Amino acid sequence: LSDDFDSITDINIIPGLIGTDDDARKGYLISAPTPGDSYADYIKDASNSNFKLLDALENNSEEVFKLFANDSTTSGGSDGISRVLTDQIYSYIGVDGILKRQIKTYGAIDKDIELIDDQIERWEGRLAKKEEYYWNKFMQMELAIDKLSKQSSQIMQMLANLTNNNK
């Protein structure tokens, strides 16, 4: 946008110094102070290091505004950070955004669900065939056991008859 301000780091805004999730849970706005340091002193030191931001706001407010809000369609150049972020967010949540395409009827999620339903049906079919196969094997085994049991009874009866005839 300009030679002096083309990034937020040029005005001493450093996103990495916002703190961690753990710091946020503890209520810190910036990274936690080192052990033994006062949080109040740590904030004062952090604020004093923002001289670049304060100087830019005081002496180059128009350039800082352009950095965040420039509209390339009316003023030329690149869009400001907030406009770029707005466009990016809209590409996700807008009428034809990525999220809308995912959750709409017959969108990507519905297609995934349909695919999973088809897979479930195929696996249930395979399971039914396997179950039928094992039931048939089980029935064949039951018939074989019944046949062996009858043969065993006949053999026992024949042995008993032989024993009675020998006496």
C-alpha positions as CSV (number, residue, x, y, z in Angstrom):
1,L,0.0,0.0,0.0
2,S,2.9,2.3,0.8
3,D,6.6,2.1,1.2
4,D,6.4,2.7,4.9
5,F,3.4,0.5,5.8
6,D,2.8,-2.7,3.9
7,S,2.6,-5.1,6.9
8,I,1.3,-4.9,10.4
9,T,4.8,-5.7,11.6
10,D,5.8,-2.3,10.2
11,I,3.8,-0.6,12.9
12,N,5.0,-3.0,15.6
13,I,2.0,-5.3,15.7
14,I,3.4,-8.7,16.1
15,P,0.7,-11.5,16.0
16,G,3.0,-14.0,17.6
17,L,3.2,-11.9,20.8
18,I,-0.6,-12.2,21.6
19,G,0.0,-15.2,23.9
20,T,-0.9,-18.8,23.9
21,D,-4.2,-20.6,24.6
22,D,-2.9,-21.2,28.1
23,D,-2.2,-17.5,28.6
24,A,-5.7,-16.7,27.4
25,R,-7.2,-19.1,29.9
26,K,-5.2,-17.3,32.7
27,G,-6.5,-13.9,31.4
28,Y,-3.2,-12.6,29.9
29,L,-3.6,-10.4,26.8
30,I,0.0,-11.0,25.8
31,S,2.5,-13.7,26.6
32,A,2.8,-14.4,30.3
33,P,5.7,-12.7,32.2
34,T,8.7,-14.7,33.1
35,P,8.6,-16.2,36.6
36,G,9.4,-13.5,39.2
37,D,8.4,-10.6,37.0
38,S,5.3,-8.5,37.8
39,Y,2.5,-8.7,35.2
40,A,1.8,-5.0,35.5
41,D,5.5,-4.2,34.8
42,Y,5.5,-6.6,31.9
43,I,2.4,-4.9,30.3
44,K,4.1,-1.5,30.8
45,D,7.2,-2.7,29.1
46,A,5.2,-4.2,26.3
47,S,3.2,-0.9,25.9
48,N,6.4,1.2,25.8
49,S,7.7,-1.0,23.0
50,N,4.7,0.1,20.9
51,F,6.3,3.5,20.1
52,K,6.2,2.6,16.5
53,L,2.5,2.0,16.5
54,L,1.8,5.1,18.5
55,D,4.1,7.1,16.3
56,A,2.4,5.7,13.2
57,L,-1.1,6.5,14.5
58,E,0.0,10.0,15.4
59,N,2.0,11.0,12.4
60,N,0.8,8.7,9.6
61,S,-2.8,7.9,10.5
62,E,-3.9,8.0,6.8
63,E,-1.3,5.4,5.9
64,V,-2.3,3.2,8.9
65,F,-5.9,3.5,7.8
66,K,-5.0,2.4,4.3
67,L,-3.1,-0.5,5.7
68,F,-6.2,-1.8,7.3
69,A,-9.1,-0.4,5.2
70,N,-7.9,0.5,1.8
71,D,-10.4,-0.2,-1.0
72,S,-8.5,-1.1,-4.2
73,T,-11.6,-0.5,-6.3
74,T,-11.8,3.2,-5.4
75,S,-8.3,4.2,-4.4
76,G,-6.1,1.8,-6.4
77,G,-3.3,-0.3,-4.9
78,S,-4.0,-3.3,-2.8
79,D,-6.9,-3.9,-0.4
80,G,-6.3,-3.3,3.2
81,I,-5.9,-6.1,5.8
82,S,-9.4,-5.9,7.1
83,R,-10.9,-6.0,3.5
84,V,-8.7,-9.0,2.6
85,L,-9.8,-10.8,5.8
86,T,-13.4,-9.9,5.2
87,D,-13.2,-11.4,1.7
88,Q,-11.5,-14.5,3.0
89,I,-14.1,-14.9,5.8
90,Y,-16.9,-14.4,3.3
91,S,-15.4,-17.1,1.0
92,Y,-16.0,-19.5,3.9
93,I,-19.3,-18.3,5.3
94,G,-20.9,-16.4,2.4
95,V,-23.9,-17.5,0.3
96,D,-21.7,-19.6,-2.0
97,G,-18.9,-20.1,0.6
98,I,-17.0,-23.3,1.4
99,L,-19.1,-24.0,4.5
100,K,-22.4,-23.4,2.6
101,R,-21.3,-25.9,-0.1
102,Q,-20.4,-28.4,2.7
103,I,-23.7,-28.2,4.6
104,K,-26.3,-27.5,2.0
105,T,-28.7,-30.2,0.8
106,Y,-26.8,-32.5,-1.5
107,G,-23.6,-30.7,-0.6
108,A,-20.3,-32.3,0.2
109,I,-21.4,-33.6,3.6
110,D,-24.6,-35.2,2.2
111,K,-22.5,-36.8,-0.5
112,D,-20.1,-38.2,2.1
113,I,-23.1,-39.5,4.2
114,E,-24.5,-41.1,1.0
115,L,-21.2,-42.7,0.3
116,I,-21.0,-44.1,3.8
117,D,-24.6,-45.4,3.6
118,D,-23.6,-47.2,0.4
119,Q,-20.6,-48.7,2.1
120,I,-22.7,-49.8,5.1
121,E,-25.2,-51.5,2.7
122,R,-22.4,-53.3,0.9
123,W,-20.8,-54.5,4.1
124,E,-24.2,-55.6,5.4
125,G,-24.7,-57.6,2.2
126,R,-21.3,-59.2,2.7
127,L,-22.1,-59.9,6.3
128,A,-25.5,-61.6,5.3
129,K,-23.7,-63.8,2.8
130,K,-21.0,-64.7,5.3
131,E,-23.7,-65.5,7.9
132,E,-25.6,-67.7,5.4
133,Y,-22.4,-69.5,4.5
134,Y,-21.6,-70.3,8.2
135,W,-25.3,-71.3,8.9
136,N,-25.0,-73.7,6.0
137,K,-21.7,-75.1,7.3
138,F,-23.2,-75.4,10.8
139,M,-26.3,-77.3,9.4
140,Q,-23.9,-79.6,7.5
141,M,-22.0,-80.2,10.7
142,E,-25.2,-80.9,12.6
143,L,-26.3,-83.4,10.0
144,A,-22.9,-85.1,10.0
145,I,-23.0,-85.3,13.8
146,D,-26.5,-86.7,13.7
147,K,-25.5,-89.2,11.1
148,L,-22.4,-90.2,13.2
149,S,-24.6,-90.5,16.3
150,K,-27.0,-92.8,14.4
151,Q,-24.1,-94.9,13.1
152,S,-22.6,-95.0,16.6
153,S,-25.9,-96.2,18.0
154,Q,-26.1,-98.9,15.3
155,I,-22.6,-100.0,16.0
156,M,-23.2,-100.2,19.7
157,Q,-26.4,-102.2,19.1
158,M,-24.5,-104.5,16.8
159,L,-21.7,-105.0,19.4
160,A,-24.4,-105.7,22.0
161,N,-26.0,-108.3,19.7
162,L,-22.6,-109.9,19.1
163,T,-21.9,-110.0,22.8
164,N,-25.3,-111.6,23.5
165,N,-24.9,-114.1,20.7
166,N,-21.4,-115.2,22.0
167,K,-22.7,-115.9,25.5
